[in-house]
């Protein structure tokens, strides 16, 4: 046991080939949820609260879900040896973290809400589901229902829901020979805030990001590199 009352894990407990629990859903998938969450925020994280539902809530400590989620938030992928020291590394970085359980009914048993606060005061709520085989889906971002899988390089835009703006974003990518594999739009309501999830086959060119930064109507954007090789 370590100083935090947590079980000590070996590398093979977390990443395989032998994993705690019935499947990689509780470790590799959980790690990818945390990793994706910190990729979306792309800022210095001051605190994180994980609210676990369903099977996650019942078994998170024994199955290594807690250390996997925290390791992901620290920027570690599922095969990173530092995951086993996630609790100590978080303390050394001054990251405040906690785990809560909620036994309310949810659609999927391996569900977690990640509540993040950055050092600049930004607040993020990211709802993720570990769907099996180490894969995950982000289902909600700050209360807006989305679907992000991490299978592609992805541009996430927070923008004003106005006619032609999504086409303008797509045009910026097309001008640079960046092929769009999938594009989805999620919005709070017509004419207000929208989130674009634009998955691309190629890496997104820095010049495209520069063009997006001066495009009227885009509040915020970031790029998430694909998390599956």
Helices and strands as residue ranges (DSSP letters): H 11-15, G 24-26, H 28-41, E 45-53, H 54-59, H 65-73, G 81-85, H 86-92, E 96-102, E 110-118, E 123-132, E 135-141, E 144-148, E 153-160, H 165-174, E 180-187, E 193-200, H 206-213, E 218-224
